[in-house]
Amino acid sequence: MEDHIQISPAGAKASPGKEQQAAGYGILLQIMMLVLSFVIGHVLRRRRFYYIPEASASLLIGLLVGGLANVSNTETSIR
């Protein structure tokens, strides 16, 4: 029988188990970002801080996490 090794988009070989684990981390990260956006939106409204809209705060969170994911040096990328 042949071993099936999938090639990731970056060109590095990774086993299917590692790819599933990376996908799980990616989903977990997205859920955490969504929850953080809701919490920040609630805090902004509660403190009556209207200088930055909730959507802009969510955008900044996404830019920060995306930048960290882009510069991270991991074996299997979560991107």
Residue, then its C-alpha position, 0 to 999 in steps of 0.5 A: m500500500e502506498d502512503h498518501i502524503q499531501i503537499s501543503p500550499a507552501g510546498a512543504k510536505a505534511s501528514p494529513g494529521k498535522e494538516q487537520q490539527a492546523a485546521g483545528y487551530g485555525i478554526l479555534l483562532q477564528i472563534m476566539m477572534l469573534v468572541l474577542s470582537f464581541v467583548i470589545g464591542h460590549v466594552l466600547r458601548r458600556r464605557r461610551f467610547y464612540y471614537i472607534p466603531e466596533a467594526s474598526a476594532s474588529l478589523l484591527i484585531g484581524l490585522l494584528v492576528g493576521g500579521l502575527a500569523n504571517v511572521s510566525n515561524t511554525e512547522t505547519s502554517i495556520r493560514 
